[in-house]
Amino acid sequence: MKQQGIGEYNMQAALELLSIEKATFAEQVQAGKSFVDIAKDRGISRQKLIRYINVRLYCQNRCCTSKGYITQDEANQKKQAVLKEVEDFVDHTQTKFELDEKK
């Protein structure tokens, strides 16, 4: 089973929650908005967005563990690793990324 990258999986989960097309999302990101900004425009809080993505990742980890693709220890490590990554992901903007690259 080929696992999706965390960023790709986060994006799919967020797009699903926000009921937004990827092209519309891309336009808003190009305008400097983050997932949190877009969620706020749709009446969804930052915390709800983070919680939704984390629940989806937790379910994916449980599925992979139950099928023997990863061990429980690996699942626990992944769970801890993604908590901060999800927060960074939802707050990320294209503008912020470009500024970080220039440093």
N, CA, C and O of each residue as an XYZ file, in Angstrom:
412
protein
N       0.847     -1.185      0.000
C       0.000      0.000      0.000
C       0.885      1.237      0.000
O       1.750      1.381      0.863
N       0.679      2.114     -0.942
C       1.441      3.360     -0.992
C       0.726      4.379     -0.121
O      -0.442      4.697     -0.348
N       1.439      4.888      0.879
C       0.845      5.872      1.764
C       1.025      7.264      1.183
O       2.056      7.579      0.588
N       0.003      8.091      1.368
C       0.091      9.471      0.941
C       1.001     10.226      1.892
O       1.128      9.872      3.064
N       1.626     11.262      1.378
C       2.389     12.140      2.246
C       1.437     12.883      3.171
O       0.269     13.084      2.837
N       1.930     13.286      4.317
C       1.094     13.969      5.298
C       0.478     15.233      4.707
O      -0.714     15.483      4.890
N       1.272     16.029      4.005
C       0.745     17.258      3.416
C      -0.381     17.004      2.440
O      -1.392     17.707      2.455
N      -0.216     16.006      1.593
C      -1.252     15.652      0.622
C      -2.513     15.187      1.338
O      -3.623     15.569      0.968
N      -2.337     14.364      2.362
C      -3.475     13.859      3.115
C      -4.169     14.994      3.868
O      -5.398     15.059      3.887
N      -3.397     15.888      4.488
C      -3.965     17.050      5.176
C      -4.803     17.878      4.220
O      -5.906     18.309      4.557
N      -4.273     18.096      3.024
C      -4.982     18.914      2.055
C      -6.302     18.272      1.666
O      -7.328     18.950      1.626
N      -6.295     16.989      1.382
C      -7.541     16.310      1.010
C      -8.571     16.407      2.123
O      -9.744     16.672      1.860
N      -8.148     16.196      3.356
C      -9.066     16.270      4.493
C      -9.618     17.682      4.649
O     -10.817     17.864      4.860
N      -8.748     18.678      4.546
C      -9.182     20.067      4.705
C     -10.124     20.481      3.583
O     -11.138     21.131      3.837
N      -9.803     20.116      2.353
C     -10.681     20.451      1.232
C     -12.054     19.822      1.417
O     -13.075     20.433      1.101
N     -12.070     18.609      1.925
C     -13.340     17.919      2.177
C     -14.168     18.660      3.229
O     -15.355     18.912      3.023
N     -13.547     19.005      4.347
C     -14.249     19.709      5.413
C     -14.774     21.058      4.931
O     -15.899     21.443      5.248
N     -13.960     21.763      4.172
C     -14.327     23.103      3.714
C     -15.256     23.101      2.509
O     -15.772     24.147      2.116
N     -15.469     21.928      1.924
C     -16.301     21.815      0.712
C     -15.847     22.818     -0.344
O     -16.631     23.617     -0.855
N     -14.559     22.749     -0.650
C     -13.979     23.686     -1.614
C     -13.197     22.894     -2.661
O     -12.551     21.893     -2.349
N     -13.266     23.353     -3.884
C     -12.514     22.726     -4.966
C     -11.044     23.123     -4.858
O     -10.713     24.209     -4.384
N     -10.175     22.228     -5.305
C      -8.736     22.478     -5.222
C      -8.340     23.742     -5.996
O      -7.475     24.493     -5.546
N      -8.962     23.982     -7.151
C      -8.634     25.167     -7.957
C      -9.017     26.454     -7.225
O      -8.274     27.435     -7.257
N     -10.173     26.447     -6.569
C     -10.614     27.617     -5.801
C      -9.675     27.849     -4.621
O      -9.306     28.982     -4.312
N      -9.300     26.750     -3.973
C      -8.352     26.850     -2.869
C      -7.037     27.459     -3.362
O      -6.489     28.356     -2.721
N      -6.533     26.973     -4.496
C      -5.254     27.449     -5.037
C      -5.310     28.953     -5.319
O      -4.347     29.672     -5.052
N      -6.421     29.419     -5.850
C      -6.574     30.855     -6.118
C      -6.487     31.662     -4.825
O      -5.853     32.716     -4.780
N      -7.137     31.151     -3.768
C      -7.143     31.877     -2.500
C      -5.763     31.857     -1.837
O      -5.356     32.833     -1.208
N      -5.055     30.745     -1.981
C      -3.695     30.661     -1.439
C      -2.779     31.635     -2.182
O      -1.952     32.307     -1.566
N      -2.928     31.709     -3.494
C      -2.127     32.649     -4.278
C      -2.389     34.090     -3.842
O      -1.526     34.958     -3.977
N      -3.594     34.333     -3.318
C      -3.946     35.665     -2.824
C      -3.415     35.895     -1.404
O      -3.619     36.967     -0.834
N      -2.719     34.874     -0.819
C      -2.092     35.036      0.479
C      -2.859     34.453      1.655
O      -2.479     34.666      2.807
N      -3.940     33.716      1.380
C      -4.727     33.133      2.470
C      -4.179     31.771      2.883
O      -3.622     31.036      2.068
N      -4.348     31.450      4.166
C      -4.023     30.125      4.691
C      -5.299     29.300      4.752
O      -6.388     29.817      4.502
N      -5.168     28.007      5.089
C      -6.354     27.183      5.297
C      -7.215     27.775      6.407
O      -8.442     27.749      6.318
N      -6.587     28.306      7.447
C      -7.338     28.898      8.555
C      -8.156     30.086      8.065
O      -9.317     30.235      8.445
N      -7.561     30.934      7.226
C      -8.288     32.081      6.679
C      -9.487     31.622      5.861
O     -10.587     32.160      5.991
N      -9.265     30.631      5.026
C     -10.339     30.115      4.164
C     -11.424     29.475      5.019
O     -12.613     29.655      4.754
N     -11.022     28.729      6.040
C     -11.994     28.097      6.939
C     -12.827     29.163      7.650
O     -14.047     29.043      7.756
N     -12.149     30.207      8.136
C     -12.864     31.284      8.841
C     -13.919     31.907      7.920
O     -15.028     32.207      8.359
N     -13.572     32.099      6.643
C     -14.522     32.650      5.677
C     -15.755     31.757      5.526
O     -16.825     32.225      5.135
N     -15.596     30.469      5.840
C     -16.688     29.504      5.710
C     -17.320     29.148      7.060
O     -18.110     28.209      7.160
N     -16.959     29.912      8.094
C     -17.558     29.712      9.411
C     -17.006     28.528     10.193
O     -17.669     28.008     11.090
N     -15.782     28.100      9.850
C     -15.154     26.956     10.521
C     -13.940     27.465     11.297
O     -13.086     28.158     10.745
N     -13.875     27.114     12.577
C     -12.781     27.597     13.416
C     -11.477     26.858     13.111
O     -11.476     25.768     12.540
N     -10.387     27.477     13.503
C      -9.051     26.864     13.361
C      -9.012     25.539     14.112
O      -8.503     24.540     13.604
N      -9.558     25.540     15.331
C      -9.526     24.331     16.151
C     -10.323     23.192     15.510
O      -9.895     22.039     15.545
N     -11.474     23.511     14.929
C     -12.280     22.467     14.275
C     -11.532     21.897     13.069
O     -11.564     20.690     12.831
N     -10.867     22.756     12.317
C     -10.095     22.321     11.159
C      -8.967     21.386     11.601
O      -8.776     20.323     11.010
N      -8.226     21.774     12.631
C      -7.134     20.942     13.139
C      -7.672     19.617     13.666
O      -7.116     18.559     13.370
N      -8.733     19.669     14.432
C      -9.319     18.454     15.002
C      -9.781     17.498     13.895
O      -9.565     16.290     13.991
N     -10.407     18.030     12.860
C     -10.888     17.202     11.752
C      -9.722     16.487     11.063
O      -9.795     15.285     10.804
N      -8.668     17.214     10.772
C      -7.507     16.604     10.112
C      -6.870     15.557     11.020
O      -6.514     14.472     10.560
N      -6.724     15.873     12.305
C      -6.122     14.920     13.237
C      -6.949     13.643     13.364
O      -6.390     12.548     13.429
N      -8.262     13.771     13.401
C      -9.128     12.581     13.476
C      -8.954     11.736     12.222
O      -8.870     10.510     12.307
N      -8.899     12.375     11.068
C      -8.698     11.637      9.816
C      -7.358     10.899      9.822
O      -7.282      9.745      9.399
N      -6.311     11.559     10.299
C      -4.995     10.920     10.367
C      -4.991      9.774     11.370
O      -4.374      8.736     11.131
N      -5.679      9.963     12.489
C      -5.786      8.903     13.491
C      -6.467      7.669     12.886
O      -6.013      6.542     13.085
N      -7.547      7.891     12.154
C      -8.258      6.777     11.505
C      -7.370      6.075     10.479
O      -7.380      4.848     10.381
N      -6.606      6.853      9.717
C      -5.696      6.263      8.740
C      -4.630      5.423      9.443
O      -4.303      4.327      8.990
N      -4.093      5.933     10.542
C      -3.098      5.183     11.308
C      -3.679      3.879     11.841
O      -3.030      2.835     11.770
N      -4.886      3.931     12.368
C      -5.532      2.716     12.903
C      -5.738      1.685     11.806
O      -5.529      0.490     12.020
N      -6.143      2.144     10.646
C      -6.344      1.241      9.506
C      -5.022      0.587      9.118
O      -4.961     -0.627      8.919
N      -3.973      1.384      9.011
C      -2.656      0.848      8.634
C      -2.133     -0.122      9.682
O      -1.504     -1.126      9.347
N      -2.395      0.178     10.950
C      -1.961     -0.705     12.032
C      -2.729     -2.018     11.990
O      -2.142     -3.094     12.108
N      -4.042     -1.925     11.821
C      -4.860     -3.149     11.823
C      -4.546     -4.054     10.635
O      -4.718     -5.270     10.722
N      -4.091     -3.477      9.536
C      -3.744     -4.273      8.353
C      -2.289     -4.725      8.379
O      -1.842     -5.437      7.480
N      -1.550     -4.312      9.410
C      -0.169     -4.748      9.553
C       0.826     -3.956      8.713
O       1.980     -4.364      8.583
N       0.399     -2.828      8.141
C       1.315     -2.014      7.344
C       2.339     -1.300      8.220
O       3.478     -1.078      7.810
N       1.913     -0.941      9.441
C       2.810     -0.317     10.402
C       2.540     -0.932     11.777
O       1.467     -1.485     12.021
N       3.521     -0.830     12.665
C       3.349     -1.348     14.024
C       2.652     -0.286     14.882
O       2.534      0.870     14.476
N       2.199     -0.686     16.057
C       1.569      0.272     16.972
C       2.584      1.332     17.398
O       2.234      2.504     17.532
N       3.832      0.930     17.611
C       4.869      1.912     17.963
C       5.045      2.945     16.855
O       5.166      4.139     17.129
N       5.060      2.492     15.616
C       5.173      3.417     14.482
C       3.963      4.346     14.430
O       4.102      5.541     14.167
N       2.781      3.797     14.679
C       1.566      4.612     14.684
C       1.637      5.685     15.765
O       1.257      6.832     15.529
N       2.121      5.316     16.946
C       2.254      6.281     18.041
C       3.251      7.379     17.696
O       3.019      8.551     17.996
N       4.360      7.002     17.065
C       5.364      7.986     16.652
C       4.780      8.936     15.613
O       4.986     10.148     15.681
N       4.050      8.378     14.650
C       3.439      9.218     13.611
C       2.438     10.186     14.218
O       2.372     11.350     13.823
N       1.656      9.703     15.184
C       0.647     10.548     15.821
C       1.298     11.757     16.470
O       0.820     12.880     16.309
N       2.380     11.540     17.198
C       3.077     12.640     17.858
C       3.706     13.594     16.845
O       3.684     14.810     17.031
N       4.256     13.043     15.793
C       4.944     13.861     14.789
C       3.982     14.775     14.036
O       4.344     15.897     13.681
N       2.777     14.312     13.792
C       1.870     15.103     12.964
C       1.134     16.195     13.725
O       0.596     17.109     13.099
N       1.090     16.136     15.040
C       0.344     17.150     15.787
C       0.831     18.562     15.451
O       0.025     19.431     15.119
N       2.125     18.794     15.533
C       2.687     20.115     15.218
C       2.616     20.387     13.714
O       2.356     21.512     13.288
N       2.849     19.352     12.928
C       2.825     19.516     11.480
C       1.456     19.986     10.987
O       1.372     20.821     10.086
N       0.395     19.458     11.569
C      -0.952     19.860     11.168
C      -1.179     21.331     11.493
O      -1.750     22.060     10.682
N      -0.744     21.773     12.659
C      -0.901     23.183     13.014
C      -0.134     24.083     12.047
O      -0.653     25.107     11.602
N       1.088     23.703     11.726
C       1.870     24.481     10.761
C       1.186     24.492      9.397
O       1.159     25.515      8.713
N       0.634     23.341      9.012
C      -0.014     23.203      7.714
C      -1.214     24.152      7.575
O      -1.343     24.837      6.560
N      -2.083     24.196      8.578
C      -3.289     25.013      8.452
C      -2.984     26.503      8.508
O      -3.748     27.313      7.983
N      -1.861     26.876      9.147
C      -1.488     28.288      9.249
C      -0.639     28.764      8.070
O      -0.430     29.966      7.906
N      -0.155     27.847      7.262
C       0.759     28.149      6.163
C       0.089     28.997      5.085
O      -1.055     28.756      4.700
N       0.815     29.973      4.620
C       0.389     30.747      3.447
C       1.522     30.740      2.437
O       2.685     30.543      2.788
N       1.171     30.954      1.199
C       2.181     31.011      0.144
C       3.157     32.148      0.437
O       4.367     31.995      0.271
N       2.634     33.261      0.864
C       3.480     34.412      1.166
C       4.458     34.071      2.277
O       5.643     34.393      2.184
N       3.963     33.411      3.346
C       4.827     33.010      4.455
C       5.922     32.072      3.958
O       7.081     32.207      4.351
N       5.561     31.121      3.094
C       6.518     30.167      2.554
C       7.608     30.893      1.764
O       8.795     30.607      1.917
N       7.191     31.826      0.929
C       8.157     32.561      0.129
C       9.104     33.370      1.017
O      10.299     33.458      0.735
N       8.571     33.959      2.089
C       9.426     34.718      3.015
C      10.403     33.802      3.728
O      11.570     34.156      3.900
N       9.942     32.621      4.149
C      10.818     31.670      4.826
C      11.944     31.212      3.922
O      13.061     31.007      4.398
N      11.684     31.043      2.621
C      12.702     30.595      1.691
C      13.794     31.651      1.490
O      14.949     31.311      1.236
N      13.430     32.917      1.605
C      14.384     34.000      1.367
C      15.333     34.200      2.534
O      16.383     34.822      2.378
N      14.978     33.681      3.701
C      15.828     33.863      4.904
C      17.119     33.115      4.793
O      17.940     33.162      5.709
